[in-house]
Amino acid sequence: MVHEKDAEPRVLRREMSVGNTATLTMCEETVLLVSSPLYARRQRRDTRAGTRAVSCFKQAIMVIRRFLDTTRIKQLASDNTIGRFTAYEYLHEGFAVLAAQAPNLEATLVAAKTAGYDHVNIDRTELRDRPRQRWGIT
């Protein structure tokens, strides 16, 4: 016969959320480089102050975290206390702002040729300045 005081105590387990602050290994200038065009876009669209769930600075950090370590959308949303759909919207807005700033391939190649380079590396793919091959009868 087991007495109540000899019985193993029951442990109540509850799910809990543990907060964690992300640490980015980059300088503040990099975050400002991304957040400045986001701020300019909001100004162009006449976005009223306080109507967005996340500031431009925090939105830039979200975009950078996604690029640096492919942080999951669920985690980004949780860290900024926003919904996943809103996190997706903010990320895609950040991607669009960055893409608008990037030079196109033709402009990059012209600038490289003007600077005297004979090749350009794009995403680790080397493009050499070669004569074009012609197919068919020449």
Secondary structure, DSSP 4 states (H G I P E B T S, - for coil): ---TTTSPPP---------------S-HHHHHHHHHHHHHHHHHTTPPTT-SSS-HHHHHHHHHHHHHH---HHHHHHHTT--HHHHHHHHHHHHHHHHHHSPPHHHHHHHHHHTT-SEEEETTEEEE--PPP--S--
